[in-house]
Amino acid sequence: MSEVSQTTLNNAPSRYIEKFDLHTGAVIDEEIKPEQLLVHAHRDFHFMDFEARRIMSRIVRTTGDREKARDKVRRMRQWGYRMTDRLARVIGKQKAEKVAKVLLGLKHHDYHYRFKSLPVTGAEAEKRIQQLRQDTQAQFAKTIVDGKPALRVLLTGGTGFIGQEIIWQAAHDAAVVEMVILIRPKDVIDRQTGQVVRTISPAERGAELLHRLWLETPEQQAKFRFVAGDIEQPMLGIAPDELSRLERTLTHVVHCAASVSFDDTYEATYQSNVTGTLNALAFSVHLQNVPDSPFVEHIGIETSYIHGRQMREPSQEDAMVFPSNYYNNYYELTKAMASIETETCMLMQGLRVLQLCPAIVIGKLRTGDNRGDTKVVNAPINMFGRIHETQADSHSSMAQRSIAGLMARLACVFPADPGAQLNLITVDWVADGILAALHHPEAVGERIHLAADKRLTPKAMGRIFKEELGLSIHLVEPTLFRTLLLPVFVGALNLFRQSKQANALGKLATLFGGYAEWDQPIHEVGKDLEVLKMQGPRPDMEYAFRMLCRHNLYIQHFGQVRDLNEISRREKLWKGFIDELEQRTGRQVGDISAEEFHKEAAAHLEFVE
Ligand SMILES: NC(=O)c1ccc[n+]([C@@H]2O[C@H](COP(=O)([O-])OP(=O)(O)OC[C@H]3O[C@@H](n4cnc5c(N)ncnc54)[C@H](OP(=O)(O)O)[C@@H]3O)[C@@H](O)[C@H]2O)c1
């Protein structure tokens, strides 16, 4: 078998998922294509579908009752089916179904998908997990030196948004005596020619990283070591002599590296997220099986969106069912597959493993610090902020400002249901959870959500945006936006030769619109406090979002300051400014009004023009 067909075979969704008949429950033996598992494949196929979504959204907005909305649409569909039956008696079944499909958009959904059962379930699975918990606690006890744990952790994804916060917190956790960070070389590409100008070695990347994290004392430097590797390679691509050193020393593996891209192909995302996870798991199994190994446990970083668009029931921490409304993108789908691989490895190979599942992660609660991250929620904040700045820029010409004004009106329409509940969480809470996991071996076998208990609505985000940045965002029902307004807006922006903005708007709406619709999943929380013993309350996301807006304005200049060294320099001054302001006013910085805060920033932050 060729290498290509081997890959195609191995990453087939049918490895994890089966299609089944909704009436009989029998498995339908058909190829499952990855795109069939995404929400886009199942909607906007007919005007009536579009109308049904609009009605549901309106009911939820006016009554706040999600069940009522579903019931109304269910009754509409039942009415449609009754009509089809009557029609069938007159013109024949097949013809009637065709008419119903064309006129009413009624498709007979007599199948759905489900995850295949794990090889071990129920009491036997519970028995194995209990045993693993006991073993983990026994292993953890061996790490105690002079009454304190001495942990040696391998971290993947250390250069990423969450990884950097893990390093920062580990630097201040005395129990972590060594952190080994797996890092790959990085090519610097000339933007104009597309050629590789130079390659930054893992050692250089590591040194830069510690510098940017302000970890420069000899003790801090001594705690961190960088090893070359790649999660897509067997044994994480670690050199043999390094591997034998790690076999004798490592107590924990934290697997955090992944591809967090919402628009990559299935194959590429699978390679990073599932093959990468399989390699990390195999690496940990290897460590665990070395005779007299100090290895305690493997901690896998997943996402609470492994539950996809599960809207019927709140998504539970210890159960994963195939989402009733599919997945938003291949990122979510492959992270769910990675979670199944992790669970299987635990049950079948006896790996001591814990899974942590953060919601959508934003900057730190108190400062909004995100170390230059521009992904996910930062993208719309930065885009709106930039548009606002062009509009307000007194140096731009009249023509530029008129175009900017028009663009602002077009682009500040955002697809979101005002009442949708967004599942956000701050990066410091997530890293806090990961560090807590190192201290709680009894958590092995669990899957724990790291999410907020009070979710943020687009309405609240719009209000904060207006207060902080003075820009009004008009929220438009996502289905209407996606199917009608977006093509018009993109066309108009292109007409004004604003193709960059047109692309950005199109991309934003397609990639993130799905996270602001009314039917967002609710991720149950509880084990963060109960099992990991994290100190509540969970972060207040309105506060965190306000600080993120301020941060992205002053530190990132809405994505225009991209030099990570400059961002690091600014974040250091920013923290000092916030500390001083809170001390002087006796108030928390997020409780200081936007107007007062901006005045203070203008007076005291040296990099504010
Ligand atoms: N950000 C969120 O909102 C969010 C939410 C829930 C869960 N998560 C999960 O949290 C984890 C970290 O997310 P993040 O936001 O920190 O991601 P990120 O900023 O995109 O960082 C990804 C990290 O993975 C590394 N990486 C990717 N492919 C690699 C490979 N082949 N070999 C070695 N390293 C590789 C990257 O290294 P390079 O620097 O070399 O590229 C980088 O350090 C992921 O597992 C993600 O699924 C994130």
PDBQT file of the ligand as one rigid body, heavy atoms in Angstrom, charges set to zero:
ROOT
HETATM    1  N1  LIG A 701      -6.493  29.482  21.866  1.00  0.00    +0.000 N 
HETATM    2  C1  LIG A 701      -7.674  29.013  22.205  1.00  0.00    +0.000 C 
HETATM    3  O1  LIG A 701      -8.685  29.737  22.178  1.00  0.00    +0.000 OA
HETATM    4  C2  LIG A 701      -7.818  27.578  22.648  1.00  0.00    +0.000 A 
HETATM    5  C3  LIG A 701      -9.059  27.168  23.172  1.00  0.00    +0.000 A 
HETATM    6  C4  LIG A 701      -9.215  25.861  23.623  1.00  0.00    +0.000 A 
HETATM    7  C5  LIG A 701      -8.167  24.964  23.525  1.00  0.00    +0.000 A 
HETATM    8  N2  LIG A 701      -6.985  25.376  22.992  1.00  0.00    +0.000 N 
HETATM    9  C6  LIG A 701      -5.924  24.372  22.889  1.00  0.00    +0.000 C 
HETATM   10  O2  LIG A 701      -4.794  24.843  23.606  1.00  0.00    +0.000 OA
HETATM   11  C7  LIG A 701      -3.598  24.439  22.955  1.00  0.00    +0.000 C 
HETATM   12  C8  LIG A 701      -2.720  25.632  22.685  1.00  0.00    +0.000 C 
HETATM   13  O3  LIG A 701      -3.436  26.601  21.947  1.00  0.00    +0.000 OA
HETATM   14  P1  LIG A 701      -2.783  28.018  21.611  1.00  0.00    +0.000 P 
HETATM   15  O4  LIG A 701      -3.883  28.983  21.440  1.00  0.00    +0.000 OA
HETATM   16  O5  LIG A 701      -1.718  28.302  22.566  1.00  0.00    +0.000 OA
HETATM   17  O6  LIG A 701      -2.154  27.710  20.174  1.00  0.00    +0.000 OA
HETATM   18  P2  LIG A 701      -1.055  28.548  19.379  1.00  0.00    +0.000 P 
HETATM   19  O7  LIG A 701      -0.852  29.876  19.969  1.00  0.00    +0.000 OA
HETATM   20  O8  LIG A 701      -1.457  28.474  17.948  1.00  0.00    +0.000 OA
HETATM   21  O9  LIG A 701       0.264  27.706  19.592  1.00  0.00    +0.000 OA
HETATM   22  C9  LIG A 701       0.397  26.439  19.028  1.00  0.00    +0.000 C 
HETATM   23  C10 LIG A 701       1.676  25.852  19.553  1.00  0.00    +0.000 C 
HETATM   24  O10 LIG A 701       1.813  24.537  19.020  1.00  0.00    +0.000 OA
HETATM   25  C11 LIG A 701       3.116  24.432  18.449  1.00  0.00    +0.000 C 
HETATM   26  N3  LIG A 701       3.125  23.464  17.360  1.00  0.00    +0.000 N 
HETATM   27  C12 LIG A 701       2.224  23.344  16.362  1.00  0.00    +0.000 A 
HETATM   28  N4  LIG A 701       2.592  22.346  15.551  1.00  0.00    +0.000 NA
HETATM   29  C13 LIG A 701       3.748  21.841  16.047  1.00  0.00    +0.000 A 
HETATM   30  C14 LIG A 701       4.612  20.797  15.652  1.00  0.00    +0.000 A 
HETATM   31  N5  LIG A 701       4.372  20.082  14.548  1.00  0.00    +0.000 N 
HETATM   32  N6  LIG A 701       5.674  20.506  16.414  1.00  0.00    +0.000 NA
HETATM   33  C15 LIG A 701       5.956  21.239  17.525  1.00  0.00    +0.000 A 
HETATM   34  N7  LIG A 701       5.169  22.251  17.949  1.00  0.00    +0.000 NA
HETATM   35  C16 LIG A 701       4.075  22.541  17.213  1.00  0.00    +0.000 A 
HETATM   36  C17 LIG A 701       3.423  25.824  17.952  1.00  0.00    +0.000 C 
HETATM   37  O11 LIG A 701       4.808  25.938  17.725  1.00  0.00    +0.000 OA
HETATM   38  P3  LIG A 701       5.429  26.971  16.659  1.00  0.00    +0.000 P 
HETATM   39  O12 LIG A 701       5.692  28.241  17.417  1.00  0.00    +0.000 OA
HETATM   40  O13 LIG A 701       6.668  26.299  16.215  1.00  0.00    +0.000 OA
HETATM   41  O14 LIG A 701       4.440  27.141  15.568  1.00  0.00    +0.000 OA
HETATM   42  C18 LIG A 701       2.925  26.631  19.125  1.00  0.00    +0.000 C 
HETATM   43  O15 LIG A 701       3.850  26.585  20.175  1.00  0.00    +0.000 OA
HETATM   44  C19 LIG A 701      -4.024  23.693  21.697  1.00  0.00    +0.000 C 
HETATM   45  O16 LIG A 701      -4.028  22.324  21.974  1.00  0.00    +0.000 OA
HETATM   46  C20 LIG A 701      -5.439  24.175  21.467  1.00  0.00    +0.000 C 
HETATM   47  O17 LIG A 701      -6.216  23.225  20.787  1.00  0.00    +0.000 OA
HETATM   48  C21 LIG A 701      -6.778  26.658  22.556  1.00  0.00    +0.000 A 
ENDROOT
TORSDOF 0
